[in-house]
């Protein structure tokens, strides 16, 4: 079982999690919204909200923590239909490229949400700054 900690105020994050839930036929992933403190703070007291808000984090059954691109890649490994993409993301150079692309999108996700007219509750002015 994996636990994915994500920004539930982000439309991109919500959509990604909804897609992953639909593909998680074996029900191996629990998605936890970071804005629901009770669901994660008690279970993971060593994790910090401001760090978690920077990118998705995934914990495996052994307690290993994956973040950002590596977390997304780890999620894909749990799903039968995600396996081909997971294999592609194992190719040499993909971690560097994937990590940069992931960080670019993650750091601008509230502004991207706003561009598509789907600003979340933290997007209250023109800056759409990341919370925390």
C-alpha positions as CSV (number, residue, x, y, z in Angstrom):
1,X,0.0,0.0,0.0
2,X,1.2,3.5,-0.9
3,X,0.1,6.8,0.7
4,X,0.2,9.8,-1.7
5,X,0.2,13.2,0.0
6,X,-1.0,15.9,-2.4
7,X,-2.3,19.5,-2.5
8,X,-6.1,19.2,-2.5
9,X,-6.5,22.9,-3.3
10,X,-4.7,22.5,-6.7
11,X,-6.9,21.6,-9.6
12,X,-4.1,19.9,-11.5
13,X,-3.3,17.8,-8.4
14,X,-7.0,16.9,-8.0
15,X,-7.3,15.9,-11.6
16,X,-4.1,13.8,-11.5
17,X,-5.3,12.0,-8.4
18,X,-8.7,11.3,-9.9
19,X,-7.1,9.8,-12.9
20,X,-4.7,7.7,-10.8
21,X,-7.6,6.5,-8.6
22,X,-9.4,5.3,-11.7
23,X,-6.4,3.4,-12.8
24,X,-5.7,2.0,-9.4
25,X,-7.7,-1.2,-9.9
26,X,-6.0,-3.1,-7.1
27,X,-6.6,-0.2,-4.6
28,X,-3.0,0.0,-3.6
29,X,-2.9,3.8,-3.2
30,X,-4.4,6.0,-0.5
31,X,-4.6,9.6,-1.5
32,X,-4.4,12.1,1.4
33,X,-5.2,15.8,1.0
34,X,-2.6,17.9,2.8
35,X,-5.3,20.4,3.8
36,X,-6.9,17.7,5.9
37,X,-4.5,17.9,8.8
38,X,-6.0,15.1,10.8
39,X,-5.4,12.5,8.1
40,X,-1.7,13.0,7.9
41,X,-0.1,15.0,10.8
42,X,-0.7,12.3,13.4
43,X,0.5,9.5,11.1
44,X,3.5,11.4,9.8
45,X,4.6,13.9,12.5
46,X,8.1,14.2,11.0
47,X,6.8,15.7,7.7
48,X,6.5,19.4,7.3
49,X,3.5,21.0,5.6
50,X,5.6,23.6,3.7
51,X,7.9,20.9,2.2
52,X,4.9,18.7,1.3
53,X,3.2,21.6,-0.5
54,X,6.2,21.9,-2.9
55,X,5.4,18.6,-4.7
56,X,3.6,15.3,-4.2
57,X,5.1,12.9,-1.7
58,X,4.5,9.2,-1.6
59,X,5.3,6.8,1.3
60,X,5.6,3.1,0.6
61,X,4.8,0.3,3.0
62,X,8.3,0.3,4.3
63,X,8.3,4.0,5.1
64,X,10.4,5.1,2.2
65,X,9.5,8.6,1.0
66,X,9.5,9.6,-2.6
67,X,8.8,13.2,-3.8
68,X,8.1,15.0,-7.0
69,X,8.9,13.1,-10.2
70,X,10.1,10.1,-8.3
71,X,6.8,10.0,-6.4
72,X,4.8,10.1,-9.6
73,X,7.0,7.4,-11.1
74,X,6.5,5.2,-8.0
75,X,2.7,5.6,-8.3
76,X,2.8,4.4,-11.9
77,X,4.6,1.3,-10.9
78,X,1.5,0.2,-8.8
79,X,-0.9,0.3,-11.7
80,X,-1.1,-2.3,-14.5
81,X,-1.8,0.4,-17.1
82,X,0.9,2.6,-15.6
83,X,3.7,0.0,-16.0
84,X,4.6,0.9,-19.7
85,X,5.0,4.6,-18.7
86,X,6.9,3.6,-15.6
87,X,9.3,1.5,-17.8
88,X,9.7,4.5,-20.2
89,X,10.6,6.7,-17.2
90,X,13.3,4.3,-16.2
91,X,15.4,5.1,-19.3
92,X,18.7,6.9,-18.9
93,X,18.3,10.7,-18.6
94,X,14.5,10.5,-17.8
95,X,15.0,11.4,-14.1
96,X,16.8,14.6,-15.0
97,X,14.4,15.6,-17.7
98,X,11.3,14.4,-15.8
99,X,12.4,16.1,-12.5
100,X,12.9,19.5,-14.2
101,X,9.6,19.3,-16.0
102,X,7.8,18.2,-12.8
103,X,9.4,21.0,-10.8
104,X,8.5,23.6,-13.5
105,X,4.8,22.6,-13.4
106,X,4.6,22.0,-9.7
107,X,6.1,25.4,-8.9
108,X,3.6,27.2,-11.2
109,X,0.5,25.0,-10.6
110,X,-1.7,27.7,-9.1
111,X,-0.9,30.1,-12.0
112,X,-1.6,27.3,-14.5
113,X,-4.9,26.5,-12.8
114,X,-5.8,30.2,-13.1
115,X,-4.9,30.2,-16.8
116,X,-7.5,27.4,-17.4
117,X,-10.1,29.3,-15.3
118,X,-9.9,26.8,-12.5
119,X,-8.3,28.8,-9.7
120,X,-8.4,27.1,-6.3
121,X,-9.2,28.8,-3.0
122,X,-5.6,30.0,-2.6
123,X,-5.7,31.9,-5.9
124,X,-7.3,35.1,-4.6
125,X,-5.3,37.7,-6.5
126,X,-3.3,38.2,-9.7
127,X,-0.2,36.5,-8.3
128,X,-1.6,33.1,-7.6
129,X,1.3,32.4,-5.3
130,X,2.1,29.0,-3.9
131,X,0.9,28.7,-0.3
132,X,3.3,28.3,2.6
